[in-house]
Amino acid sequence: MRPQSLITLFACWRPRGAIYLCLALMLLGTTSVQAEDIKTSAKEFDRYFRQLMKQQGIPGGAYAIVDGDHVVAMSTYGVRIKGKSGKVDTHTVFRLASVSKTFAASMAAVLEHEHKFSWDDRVVSFVPQLSFKTPSLSRQLQVQHLLSHSSGLTPNAYDNYLEDNKPLSKILPKFANIDPRCKPGTCYGYQNVLFSLIGDVIKKATGTTYERQLKERFFAPLKMQDASLGWDSFMASNNRAAPHVQTGRGWRAVKVEKEYYLAAPAAGVNASISDMAQWLKAQMGYYPKVLSPAVIDDITTERVATQRHMRHRIWRDYLTHAGYGLGWRLYSIGDDRIIYHGGWVAGFRAAVAYSEKRKIGIVILMNAESRVISDLTANFVIDITGHGSTLATALAGE
């Protein structure tokens, strides 16, 4: 038995023992056990992270593990550019890809709670040039539908134009050729172009650009000193990771494409692992002046079910439900929920996830388009929720 447990047992056994001291010691014992458990998981994760990065030959990456408002572990791996000497450090900037959606949805929620607009406002009130093939259907599209991917449209509508570096102004007229496959708000279909219209909503509702709102409301107060929005800002950093793609001869560095930067709210944020540890703390409720409990509750309230995600090869044995809130995926595992999002674009991968019940989270950044990030994230989450020992099992064959 642990020494702390013996003390607790003695205090609670005494007939006239102080009940408050008893309860305090029990709580202290529970906290101590959790702290030891997360440290063990962090050490196992570090070994697993380095094992997979080496096996896959991934040029560089970084991770942070946060327990409440404390960073349990933060580490880096490899180089910014394959074949070069510059190491990845805790301030190296990566593209976040679709993890950017967590910033846009959070920013929109802060403003909605300040009554700058309402979730049920019509999108056409802010973006009048948007129209579907059946105009009456476009008038049914609400602001919340943009951020929950519940517009009803076929997934990834017109993303191919983003990949051809077409600006949103050239893409929006295309929507006049299609209709939603279901009524807005009733079914899930992942979007980037439509999601990014939240930038127009924010600008029209506040008179301030989305970029400025991010800097003033999130980056500055959270001391996210390396974070920025857009291609120009990324390229201006002297400590940035280069994107890498897989070839027959291994990973190869490629140029930084503008493509999804043109849909900035959906995929335009850049940040370091130090920045993302701060963002994770804020999302778990430890910066209430930046993200209030009401805002966090709002963005993590399910808007639409995403049942097909329950069939994912890693999650399928553990999930009891899957849905999408505002800018966040919501996965149920036993009595806990995992608040999660991943990102993948032009040579970068990113993932962020936390346990709603335990307030333990992880963020991983990579400068390569590798699926290994899914294994790393899911296995850590499964372990901390007490539903497996996947890290130890994976490491057993070292």
Contacts in CASP RR format, 6 or more apart in sequence:
PFRMAT RR
TARGET T0000
AUTHOR 0000-0000-0000
METHOD contacts of the structure
MODEL  1
MRPQSLITLFACWRPRGAIYLCLALMLLGTTSVQAEDIKTSAKEFDRYFR
QLMKQQGIPGGAYAIVDGDHVVAMSTYGVRIKGKSGKVDTHTVFRLASVS
KTFAASMAAVLEHEHKFSWDDRVVSFVPQLSFKTPSLSRQLQVQHLLSHS
SGLTPNAYDNYLEDNKPLSKILPKFANIDPRCKPGTCYGYQNVLFSLIGD
VIKKATGTTYERQLKERFFAPLKMQDASLGWDSFMASNNRAAPHVQTGRG
WRAVKVEKEYYLAAPAAGVNASISDMAQWLKAQMGYYPKVLSPAVIDDIT
TERVATQRHMRHRIWRDYLTHAGYGLGWRLYSIGDDRIIYHGGWVAGFRA
AVAYSEKRKIGIVILMNAESRVISDLTANFVIDITGHGSTLATALAGE
1 9 0 8 1.000
2 29 0 8 1.000
2 32 0 8 1.000
2 33 0 8 1.000
4 25 0 8 1.000
4 28 0 8 1.000
4 29 0 8 1.000
4 32 0 8 1.000
5 29 0 8 1.000
7 25 0 8 1.000
8 22 0 8 1.000
8 25 0 8 1.000
8 26 0 8 1.000
8 28 0 8 1.000
8 29 0 8 1.000
11 17 0 8 1.000
11 18 0 8 1.000
11 21 0 8 1.000
11 22 0 8 1.000
11 25 0 8 1.000
12 22 0 8 1.000
12 25 0 8 1.000
12 26 0 8 1.000
34 67 0 8 1.000
34 358 0 8 1.000
35 67 0 8 1.000
38 65 0 8 1.000
38 67 0 8 1.000
38 72 0 8 1.000
38 360 0 8 1.000
38 384 0 8 1.000
39 72 0 8 1.000
41 65 0 8 1.000
41 380 0 8 1.000
41 383 0 8 1.000
41 384 0 8 1.000
41 391 0 8 1.000
42 65 0 8 1.000
42 72 0 8 1.000
42 73 0 8 1.000
44 383 0 8 1.000
44 391 0 8 1.000
44 392 0 8 1.000
44 395 0 8 1.000
45 63 0 8 1.000
45 65 0 8 1.000
45 73 0 8 1.000
45 362 0 8 1.000
45 376 0 8 1.000
45 380 0 8 1.000
45 391 0 8 1.000
46 73 0 8 1.000
46 75 0 8 1.000
47 395 0 8 1.000
47 398 0 8 1.000
48 376 0 8 1.000
48 379 0 8 1.000
48 391 0 8 1.000
48 394 0 8 1.000
48 395 0 8 1.000
49 63 0 8 1.000
49 75 0 8 1.000
49 77 0 8 1.000
49 364 0 8 1.000
49 376 0 8 1.000
50 77 0 8 1.000
51 394 0 8 1.000
51 395 0 8 1.000
51 398 0 8 1.000
52 58 0 8 1.000
52 372 0 8 1.000
52 375 0 8 1.000
52 376 0 8 1.000
53 60 0 8 1.000
53 61 0 8 1.000
53 77 0 8 1.000
53 78 0 8 1.000
53 372 0 8 1.000
56 368 0 8 1.000
56 370 0 8 1.000
56 372 0 8 1.000
57 250 0 8 1.000
57 251 0 8 1.000
58 77 0 8 1.000
58 244 0 8 1.000
58 251 0 8 1.000
58 366 0 8 1.000
58 367 0 8 1.000
58 368 0 8 1.000
58 370 0 8 1.000
58 372 0 8 1.000
59 78 0 8 1.000
59 79 0 8 1.000
59 80 0 8 1.000
59 81 0 8 1.000
59 82 0 8 1.000
59 242 0 8 1.000
59 244 0 8 1.000
59 251 0 8 1.000
59 253 0 8 1.000
59 367 0 8 1.000
59 368 0 8 1.000
60 76 0 8 1.000
60 77 0 8 1.000
60 78 0 8 1.000
60 79 0 8 1.000
60 80 0 8 1.000
60 88 0 8 1.000
60 241 0 8 1.000
60 366 0 8 1.000
60 367 0 8 1.000
60 368 0 8 1.000
61 76 0 8 1.000
61 77 0 8 1.000
61 78 0 8 1.000
61 88 0 8 1.000
61 94 0 8 1.000
61 241 0 8 1.000
61 364 0 8 1.000
61 365 0 8 1.000
61 366 0 8 1.000
61 367 0 8 1.000
62 74 0 8 1.000
62 75 0 8 1.000
62 76 0 8 1.000
62 77 0 8 1.000
62 88 0 8 1.000
62 90 0 8 1.000
62 92 0 8 1.000
62 94 0 8 1.000
62 272 0 8 1.000
62 273 0 8 1.000
62 364 0 8 1.000
62 365 0 8 1.000
63 73 0 8 1.000
63 74 0 8 1.000
63 75 0 8 1.000
63 273 0 8 1.000
63 362 0 8 1.000
63 363 0 8 1.000
63 364 0 8 1.000
63 365 0 8 1.000
63 376 0 8 1.000
64 71 0 8 1.000
64 73 0 8 1.000
64 74 0 8 1.000
64 273 0 8 1.000
64 274 0 8 1.000
64 276 0 8 1.000
64 277 0 8 1.000
64 280 0 8 1.000
64 362 0 8 1.000
64 363 0 8 1.000
65 71 0 8 1.000
65 72 0 8 1.000
65 73 0 8 1.000
65 74 0 8 1.000
65 360 0 8 1.000
65 361 0 8 1.000
65 362 0 8 1.000
65 380 0 8 1.000
66 72 0 8 1.000
66 277 0 8 1.000
66 280 0 8 1.000
66 281 0 8 1.000
66 284 0 8 1.000
66 354 0 8 1.000
66 360 0 8 1.000
66 361 0 8 1.000
66 362 0 8 1.000
66 363 0 8 1.000
67 359 0 8 1.000
67 360 0 8 1.000
67 361 0 8 1.000
68 281 0 8 1.000
68 284 0 8 1.000
68 286 0 8 1.000
68 359 0 8 1.000
68 360 0 8 1.000
69 281 0 8 1.000
69 284 0 8 1.000
69 286 0 8 1.000
71 277 0 8 1.000
74 90 0 8 1.000
74 273 0 8 1.000
74 274 0 8 1.000
74 277 0 8 1.000
76 87 0 8 1.000
76 88 0 8 1.000
76 89 0 8 1.000
76 90 0 8 1.000
76 92 0 8 1.000
76 273 0 8 1.000
77 88 0 8 1.000
78 87 0 8 1.000
78 88 0 8 1.000
79 85 0 8 1.000
79 86 0 8 1.000
79 87 0 8 1.000
79 88 0 8 1.000
80 86 0 8 1.000
80 87 0 8 1.000
80 88 0 8 1.000
80 92 0 8 1.000
80 239 0 8 1.000
80 240 0 8 1.000
80 241 0 8 1.000
80 242 0 8 1.000
80 367 0 8 1.000
81 241 0 8 1.000
81 242 0 8 1.000
81 253 0 8 1.000
82 242 0 8 1.000
82 244 0 8 1.000
82 251 0 8 1.000
82 252 0 8 1.000
82 253 0 8 1.000
88 241 0 8 1.000
88 367 0 8 1.000
89 239 0 8 1.000
90 272 0 8 1.000
90 273 0 8 1.000
90 274 0 8 1.000
91 225 0 8 1.000
91 226 0 8 1.000
91 239 0 8 1.000
91 272 0 8 1.000
91 274 0 8 1.000
92 239 0 8 1.000
92 240 0 8 1.000
92 241 0 8 1.000
92 272 0 8 1.000
92 273 0 8 1.000
93 226 0 8 1.000
93 228 0 8 1.000
93 234 0 8 1.000
93 237 0 8 1.000
93 239 0 8 1.000
93 240 0 8 1.000
93 241 0 8 1.000
93 270 0 8 1.000
93 271 0 8 1.000
93 272 0 8 1.000
94 240 0 8 1.000
94 241 0 8 1.000
94 270 0 8 1.000
94 271 0 8 1.000
94 272 0 8 1.000
94 273 0 8 1.000
94 348 0 8 1.000
94 350 0 8 1.000
94 365 0 8 1.000
94 366 0 8 1.000
94 367 0 8 1.000
95 234 0 8 1.000
95 243 0 8 1.000
95 256 0 8 1.000
95 267 0 8 1.000
95 268 0 8 1.000
95 269 0 8 1.000
95 270 0 8 1.000
95 345 0 8 1.000
95 346 0 8 1.000
95 347 0 8 1.000
95 348 0 8 1.000
95 350 0 8 1.000
96 267 0 8 1.000
96 268 0 8 1.000
96 269 0 8 1.000
96 270 0 8 1.000
96 271 0 8 1.000
96 276 0 8 1.000
96 343 0 8 1.000
96 348 0 8 1.000
96 350 0 8 1.000
96 365 0 8 1.000
97 260 0 8 1.000
97 267 0 8 1.000
97 268 0 8 1.000
97 342 0 8 1.000
97 343 0 8 1.000
97 344 0 8 1.000
97 345 0 8 1.000
97 348 0 8 1.000
97 349 0 8 1.000
97 350 0 8 1.000
98 192 0 8 1.000
98 266 0 8 1.000
98 267 0 8 1.000
98 341 0 8 1.000
98 342 0 8 1.000
98 343 0 8 1.000
98 344 0 8 1.000
98 345 0 8 1.000
98 350 0 8 1.000
99 269 0 8 1.000
99 341 0 8 1.000
99 342 0 8 1.000
99 343 0 8 1.000
99 350 0 8 1.000
99 351 0 8 1.000
99 352 0 8 1.000
100 264 0 8 1.000
100 265 0 8 1.000
100 266 0 8 1.000
100 267 0 8 1.000
100 268 0 8 1.000
100 269 0 8 1.000
101 147 0 8 1.000
101 195 0 8 1.000
101 265 0 8 1.000
101 266 0 8 1.000
101 267 0 8 1.000
101 327 0 8 1.000
101 328 0 8 1.000
101 341 0 8 1.000
102 279 0 8 1.000
102 283 0 8 1.000
102 327 0 8 1.000
102 328 0 8 1.000
102 341 0 8 1.000
102 352 0 8 1.000
103 214 0 8 1.000
103 218 0 8 1.000
103 265 0 8 1.000
103 269 0 8 1.000
103 279 0 8 1.000
104 147 0 8 1.000
104 195 0 8 1.000
104 196 0 8 1.000
104 198 0 8 1.000
104 199 0 8 1.000
104 210 0 8 1.000
104 265 0 8 1.000
104 266 0 8 1.000
104 327 0 8 1.000
105 147 0 8 1.000
105 198 0 8 1.000
105 299 0 8 1.000
105 325 0 8 1.000
105 326 0 8 1.000
105 327 0 8 1.000
105 328 0 8 1.000
106 218 0 8 1.000
106 283 0 8 1.000
106 291 0 8 1.000
106 295 0 8 1.000
106 299 0 8 1.000
106 327 0 8 1.000
107 202 0 8 1.000
107 210 0 8 1.000
107 213 0 8 1.000
107 214 0 8 1.000
107 217 0 8 1.000
107 218 0 8 1.000
108 143 0 8 1.000
108 147 0 8 1.000
108 198 0 8 1.000
108 201 0 8 1.000
108 202 0 8 1.000
108 326 0 8 1.000
109 295 0 8 1.000
109 298 0 8 1.000
109 299 0 8 1.000
109 326 0 8 1.000
110 217 0 8 1.000
110 291 0 8 1.000
110 292 0 8 1.000
110 295 0 8 1.000
111 117 0 8 1.000
111 202 0 8 1.000
111 205 0 8 1.000
111 206 0 8 1.000
111 213 0 8 1.000
112 118 0 8 1.000
112 119 0 8 1.000
112 143 0 8 1.000
112 298 0 8 1.000
113 292 0 8 1.000
113 294 0 8 1.000
113 295 0 8 1.000
113 298 0 8 1.000
116 202 0 8 1.000
116 205 0 8 1.000
116 206 0 8 1.000
117 126 0 8 1.000
117 143 0 8 1.000
117 201 0 8 1.000
117 205 0 8 1.000
118 143 0 8 1.000
119 142 0 8 1.000
119 143 0 8 1.000
119 144 0 8 1.000
120 142 0 8 1.000
120 143 0 8 1.000
120 144 0 8 1.000
121 142 0 8 1.000
121 143 0 8 1.000
121 201 0 8 1.000
122 139 0 8 1.000
122 140 0 8 1.000
122 141 0 8 1.000
122 142 0 8 1.000
122 143 0 8 1.000
123 130 0 8 1.000
123 138 0 8 1.000
123 141 0 8 1.000
123 142 0 8 1.000
123 143 0 8 1.000
123 145 0 8 1.000
123 146 0 8 1.000
123 197 0 8 1.000
123 201 0 8 1.000
124 130 0 8 1.000
124 131 0 8 1.000
124 138 0 8 1.000
124 139 0 8 1.000
124 141 0 8 1.000
126 143 0 8 1.000
126 197 0 8 1.000
126 200 0 8 1.000
126 201 0 8 1.000
126 204 0 8 1.000
126 205 0 8 1.000
127 172 0 8 1.000
127 197 0 8 1.000
127 200 0 8 1.000
127 201 0 8 1.000
129 172 0 8 1.000
129 173 0 8 1.000
130 138 0 8 1.000
130 141 0 8 1.000
130 172 0 8 1.000
130 175 0 8 1.000
130 197 0 8 1.000
131 138 0 8 1.000
131 175 0 8 1.000
131 176 0 8 1.000
132 138 0 8 1.000
132 175 0 8 1.000
132 176 0 8 1.000
132 178 0 8 1.000
132 179 0 8 1.000
132 180 0 8 1.000
133 176 0 8 1.000
133 177 0 8 1.000
133 178 0 8 1.000
133 179 0 8 1.000
134 179 0 8 1.000
137 179 0 8 1.000
137 180 0 8 1.000
137 184 0 8 1.000
138 175 0 8 1.000
140 183 0 8 1.000
140 184 0 8 1.000
141 151 0 8 1.000
141 184 0 8 1.000
142 184 0 8 1.000
142 185 0 8 1.000
143 198 0 8 1.000
143 201 0 8 1.000
144 150 0 8 1.000
144 303 0 8 1.000
144 326 0 8 1.000
145 151 0 8 1.000
145 152 0 8 1.000
145 184 0 8 1.000
145 185 0 8 1.000
146 191 0 8 1.000
146 194 0 8 1.000
146 195 0 8 1.000
146 197 0 8 1.000
146 198 0 8 1.000
146 201 0 8 1.000
147 195 0 8 1.000
147 198 0 8 1.000
147 325 0 8 1.000
147 326 0 8 1.000
147 327 0 8 1.000
148 185 0 8 1.000
148 188 0 8 1.000
148 303 0 8 1.000
148 304 0 8 1.000
148 324 0 8 1.000
148 325 0 8 1.000
148 326 0 8 1.000
148 327 0 8 1.000
149 188 0 8 1.000
149 189 0 8 1.000
149 190 0 8 1.000
149 191 0 8 1.000
149 195 0 8 1.000
149 304 0 8 1.000
149 324 0 8 1.000
150 184 0 8 1.000
150 185 0 8 1.000
150 186 0 8 1.000
150 187 0 8 1.000
150 188 0 8 1.000
150 189 0 8 1.000
150 303 0 8 1.000
150 304 0 8 1.000
150 324 0 8 1.000
151 180 0 8 1.000
151 184 0 8 1.000
151 185 0 8 1.000
151 189 0 8 1.000
151 191 0 8 1.000
151 194 0 8 1.000
152 180 0 8 1.000
152 181 0 8 1.000
152 182 0 8 1.000
152 183 0 8 1.000
152 184 0 8 1.000
152 185 0 8 1.000
152 186 0 8 1.000
152 187 0 8 1.000
152 188 0 8 1.000
152 189 0 8 1.000
153 178 0 8 1.000
153 180 0 8 1.000
153 181 0 8 1.000
153 189 0 8 1.000
153 191 0 8 1.000
153 194 0 8 1.000
154 178 0 8 1.000
154 181 0 8 1.000
154 189 0 8 1.000
155 189 0 8 1.000
155 190 0 8 1.000
155 191 0 8 1.000
156 190 0 8 1.000
156 191 0 8 1.000
156 192 0 8 1.000
157 175 0 8 1.000
157 178 0 8 1.000
157 191 0 8 1.000
157 193 0 8 1.000
157 194 0 8 1.000
158 171 0 8 1.000
158 174 0 8 1.000
158 175 0 8 1.000
158 193 0 8 1.000
159 192 0 8 1.000
159 193 0 8 1.000
161 170 0 8 1.000
161 171 0 8 1.000
161 174 0 8 1.000
161 193 0 8 1.000
162 171 0 8 1.000
162 192 0 8 1.000
162 193 0 8 1.000
162 259 0 8 1.000
162 260 0 8 1.000
162 262 0 8 1.000
162 263 0 8 1.000
163 259 0 8 1.000
163 260 0 8 1.000
164 259 0 8 1.000
165 257 0 8 1.000
165 258 0 8 1.000
165 259 0 8 1.000
165 262 0 8 1.000
166 262 0 8 1.000
167 262 0 8 1.000
168 193 0 8 1.000
168 196 0 8 1.000
168 197 0 8 1.000
168 262 0 8 1.000
168 263 0 8 1.000
171 193 0 8 1.000
172 193 0 8 1.000
181 187 0 8 1.000
185 303 0 8 1.000
185 304 0 8 1.000
186 304 0 8 1.000
187 304 0 8 1.000
188 304 0 8 1.000
188 305 0 8 1.000
188 306 0 8 1.000
188 323 0 8 1.000
188 324 0 8 1.000
191 266 0 8 1.000
192 260 0 8 1.000
192 263 0 8 1.000
192 266 0 8 1.000
192 267 0 8 1.000
193 263 0 8 1.000
193 266 0 8 1.000
195 263 0 8 1.000
195 265 0 8 1.000
195 266 0 8 1.000
196 263 0 8 1.000
196 264 0 8 1.000
196 265 0 8 1.000
196 266 0 8 1.000
198 210 0 8 1.000
198 265 0 8 1.000
199 210 0 8 1.000
199 264 0 8 1.000
199 265 0 8 1.000
202 208 0 8 1.000
202 209 0 8 1.000
202 210 0 8 1.000
202 213 0 8 1.000
203 209 0 8 1.000
203 210 0 8 1.000
206 213 0 8 1.000
210 229 0 8 1.000
210 264 0 8 1.000
210 265 0 8 1.000
211 229 0 8 1.000
211 230 0 8 1.000
211 264 0 8 1.000
214 227 0 8 1.000
214 229 0 8 1.000
214 269 0 8 1.000
215 229 0 8 1.000
217 290 0 8 1.000
218 224 0 8 1.000
218 227 0 8 1.000
218 279 0 8 1.000
218 282 0 8 1.000
218 290 0 8 1.000
219 225 0 8 1.000
219 227 0 8 1.000
219 228 0 8 1.000
219 275 0 8 1.000
221 287 0 8 1.000
221 289 0 8 1.000
221 290 0 8 1.000
222 275 0 8 1.000
222 278 0 8 1.000
222 279 0 8 1.000
222 282 0 8 1.000
222 287 0 8 1.000
222 290 0 8 1.000
223 278 0 8 1.000
224 271 0 8 1.000
224 274 0 8 1.000
224 275 0 8 1.000
224 278 0 8 1.000
224 279 0 8 1.000
225 274 0 8 1.000
225 275 0 8 1.000
226 237 0 8 1.000
226 239 0 8 1.000
226 270 0 8 1.000
226 271 0 8 1.000
226 272 0 8 1.000
226 274 0 8 1.000
226 275 0 8 1.000
227 269 0 8 1.000
227 270 0 8 1.000
227 271 0 8 1.000
227 272 0 8 1.000
227 275 0 8 1.000
228 234 0 8 1.000
228 236 0 8 1.000
228 237 0 8 1.000
228 269 0 8 1.000
228 270 0 8 1.000
228 271 0 8 1.000
229 264 0 8 1.000
229 268 0 8 1.000
229 269 0 8 1.000
229 270 0 8 1.000
230 261 0 8 1.000
230 264 0 8 1.000
230 268 0 8 1.000
230 269 0 8 1.000
230 270 0 8 1.000
231 256 0 8 1.000
231 258 0 8 1.000
231 261 0 8 1.000
233 270 0 8 1.000
234 240 0 8 1.000
234 256 0 8 1.000
234 261 0 8 1.000
234 270 0 8 1.000
235 256 0 8 1.000
237 270 0 8 1.000
239 272 0 8 1.000
240 270 0 8 1.000
241 348 0 8 1.000
241 365 0 8 1.000
241 367 0 8 1.000
242 253 0 8 1.000
242 254 0 8 1.000
242 256 0 8 1.000
242 367 0 8 1.000
243 253 0 8 1.000
243 254 0 8 1.000
243 255 0 8 1.000
243 256 0 8 1.000
243 257 0 8 1.000
243 346 0 8 1.000
243 347 0 8 1.000
243 348 0 8 1.000
243 367 0 8 1.000
243 368 0 8 1.000
243 369 0 8 1.000
244 251 0 8 1.000
244 252 0 8 1.000
244 253 0 8 1.000
244 254 0 8 1.000
244 347 0 8 1.000
244 367 0 8 1.000
244 368 0 8 1.000
244 369 0 8 1.000
245 251 0 8 1.000
245 252 0 8 1.000
245 254 0 8 1.000
245 347 0 8 1.000
245 368 0 8 1.000
245 369 0 8 1.000
246 252 0 8 1.000
246 368 0 8 1.000
246 369 0 8 1.000
246 370 0 8 1.000
251 368 0 8 1.000
254 346 0 8 1.000
254 347 0 8 1.000
256 346 0 8 1.000
257 346 0 8 1.000
259 345 0 8 1.000
259 346 0 8 1.000
260 266 0 8 1.000
260 267 0 8 1.000
260 268 0 8 1.000
260 345 0 8 1.000
260 346 0 8 1.000
261 267 0 8 1.000
261 268 0 8 1.000
267 343 0 8 1.000
267 345 0 8 1.000
271 279 0 8 1.000
271 365 0 8 1.000
272 365 0 8 1.000
273 363 0 8 1.000
273 365 0 8 1.000
276 352 0 8 1.000
276 363 0 8 1.000
276 365 0 8 1.000
277 363 0 8 1.000
278 287 0 8 1.000
279 352 0 8 1.000
279 363 0 8 1.000
280 352 0 8 1.000
280 354 0 8 1.000
280 361 0 8 1.000
280 362 0 8 1.000
280 363 0 8 1.000
281 287 0 8 1.000
282 290 0 8 1.000
282 291 0 8 1.000
283 291 0 8 1.000
283 296 0 8 1.000
283 339 0 8 1.000
283 352 0 8 1.000
283 354 0 8 1.000
284 354 0 8 1.000
284 359 0 8 1.000
284 361 0 8 1.000
285 291 0 8 1.000
285 293 0 8 1.000
285 296 0 8 1.000
298 326 0 8 1.000
299 325 0 8 1.000
299 326 0 8 1.000
299 327 0 8 1.000
299 328 0 8 1.000
300 325 0 8 1.000
300 328 0 8 1.000
300 330 0 8 1.000
300 337 0 8 1.000
300 339 0 8 1.000
300 356 0 8 1.000
301 325 0 8 1.000
301 326 0 8 1.000
302 323 0 8 1.000
302 324 0 8 1.000
302 325 0 8 1.000
302 330 0 8 1.000
303 324 0 8 1.000
303 325 0 8 1.000
303 326 0 8 1.000
304 323 0 8 1.000
304 324 0 8 1.000
304 325 0 8 1.000
305 321 0 8 1.000
305 322 0 8 1.000
305 323 0 8 1.000
306 322 0 8 1.000
306 323 0 8 1.000
306 324 0 8 1.000
306 329 0 8 1.000
307 322 0 8 1.000
307 323 0 8 1.000
308 322 0 8 1.000
309 315 0 8 1.000
309 319 0 8 1.000
309 322 0 8 1.000
309 323 0 8 1.000
309 329 0 8 1.000
309 331 0 8 1.000
310 316 0 8 1.000
310 319 0 8 1.000
310 321 0 8 1.000
310 322 0 8 1.000
314 374 0 8 1.000
314 375 0 8 1.000
314 378 0 8 1.000
314 379 0 8 1.000
315 322 0 8 1.000
315 331 0 8 1.000
315 378 0 8 1.000
318 333 0 8 1.000
318 382 0 8 1.000
318 387 0 8 1.000
319 331 0 8 1.000
319 332 0 8 1.000
319 333 0 8 1.000
320 332 0 8 1.000
320 333 0 8 1.000
320 334 0 8 1.000
321 330 0 8 1.000
321 331 0 8 1.000
321 332 0 8 1.000
322 329 0 8 1.000
322 330 0 8 1.000
322 331 0 8 1.000
322 332 0 8 1.000
323 329 0 8 1.000
323 330 0 8 1.000
323 331 0 8 1.000
324 330 0 8 1.000
327 341 0 8 1.000
328 339 0 8 1.000
328 340 0 8 1.000
328 341 0 8 1.000
329 339 0 8 1.000
329 340 0 8 1.000
329 341 0 8 1.000
329 342 0 8 1.000
330 337 0 8 1.000
330 338 0 8 1.000
330 339 0 8 1.000
330 340 0 8 1.000
331 337 0 8 1.000
331 338 0 8 1.000
331 340 0 8 1.000
332 338 0 8 1.000
333 381 0 8 1.000
333 382 0 8 1.000
333 385 0 8 1.000
333 387 0 8 1.000
334 385 0 8 1.000
334 387 0 8 1.000
335 357 0 8 1.000
336 355 0 8 1.000
336 356 0 8 1.000
336 357 0 8 1.000
336 358 0 8 1.000
336 385 0 8 1.000
337 355 0 8 1.000
337 356 0 8 1.000
337 357 0 8 1.000
338 353 0 8 1.000
338 354 0 8 1.000
338 355 0 8 1.000
338 356 0 8 1.000
338 381 0 8 1.000
338 385 0 8 1.000
339 353 0 8 1.000
339 354 0 8 1.000
339 356 0 8 1.000
340 351 0 8 1.000
340 352 0 8 1.000
340 353 0 8 1.000
340 354 0 8 1.000
340 377 0 8 1.000
340 381 0 8 1.000
341 351 0 8 1.000
341 352 0 8 1.000
341 353 0 8 1.000
342 349 0 8 1.000
342 350 0 8 1.000
342 351 0 8 1.000
342 352 0 8 1.000
342 373 0 8 1.000
342 377 0 8 1.000
343 349 0 8 1.000
343 350 0 8 1.000
343 351 0 8 1.000
344 350 0 8 1.000
344 369 0 8 1.000
346 369 0 8 1.000
347 367 0 8 1.000
347 368 0 8 1.000
347 369 0 8 1.000
348 365 0 8 1.000
348 366 0 8 1.000
348 367 0 8 1.000
348 368 0 8 1.000
348 369 0 8 1.000
349 364 0 8 1.000
349 365 0 8 1.000
349 366 0 8 1.000
349 368 0 8 1.000
349 369 0 8 1.000
349 370 0 8 1.000
349 373 0 8 1.000
350 363 0 8 1.000
350 364 0 8 1.000
350 365 0 8 1.000
350 366 0 8 1.000
350 373 0 8 1.000
351 362 0 8 1.000
351 363 0 8 1.000
351 364 0 8 1.000
351 373 0 8 1.000
351 374 0 8 1.000
351 376 0 8 1.000
351 377 0 8 1.000
352 361 0 8 1.000
352 362 0 8 1.000
352 363 0 8 1.000
352 364 0 8 1.000
353 361 0 8 1.000
353 362 0 8 1.000
353 363 0 8 1.000
353 377 0 8 1.000
353 380 0 8 1.000
353 381 0 8 1.000
354 360 0 8 1.000
354 361 0 8 1.000
354 362 0 8 1.000
355 361 0 8 1.000
355 381 0 8 1.000
355 384 0 8 1.000
355 385 0 8 1.000
357 385 0 8 1.000
358 384 0 8 1.000
358 385 0 8 1.000
360 384 0 8 1.000
361 384 0 8 1.000
362 377 0 8 1.000
362 380 0 8 1.000
362 381 0 8 1.000
364 373 0 8 1.000
364 376 0 8 1.000
364 377 0 8 1.000
366 372 0 8 1.000
366 373 0 8 1.000
379 390 0 8 1.000
379 391 0 8 1.000
379 394 0 8 1.000
380 391 0 8 1.000
382 388 0 8 1.000
382 390 0 8 1.000
383 389 0 8 1.000
383 390 0 8 1.000
383 391 0 8 1.000
END
